Amino acid sequence: MDNIENKLAKITTFIFDFDGVLSDGMIYVMPDGDMIRGTNAKDGYAIQYALKKGYHVAIISGGFSDTMRLRYRTFPHMDIYLSVPDKVQKLKEYMEENQLTKEQVLIMGDDIPDYRMMQEAGCKCCPSDASEEIKATADYVSTRPGGHGCVRDVIERTLKLHGRWFEEDACIW
């Protein structure tokens, strides 16, 4: 099996689950029924930087809340798919629309609903607190838990390998 650097070298696209990856998995139900999740600012920085560098970034999640979409409303060209019942079907549509090969796609998931989708990726990643089933299939297990920098970890590793991290435009949001 290829080592992680060989897989990351081919990545042009990052796809993330939301609950347990971009958030820590905690969901707070508000009196109006909205479900609030916390996200990490360092993950957000890495996402916007990858977008600025021309990488594709998408969220494919079974969950839904207006605040999930609201969090990334100012991130140009980020694709957000919520309330997705079949993540594999949505992933295949996304890959076809963007003319992506399996080898170009990194997927980070954390739990059993992500398993089949992750099998379609060239690089399968997960946070340190992912389910055992997901850890067993992952090419890379981040040292960071979901919602606490695991997204930053995989984006930073990839962009550093590509020589695209901390360039002249890194300090400009």
Secondary structure, DSSP 8 states (H G I E B T S, - for coil): ---HHHHHTT--EEEE-IIIIIB-S--EE-TTS-EE--B-HHHHHHHHHHHHTT-EEEEE-S---HHHHHHTTTSTT-EEE-S-S-HHHHHHHHHHHTT--GGGEEEE--SGGGHHHHTTSSEEEE-TTS-HHHHHH-SEE-SS-TTTTHHHHHHHHHHHHTT-SS-GGGG--
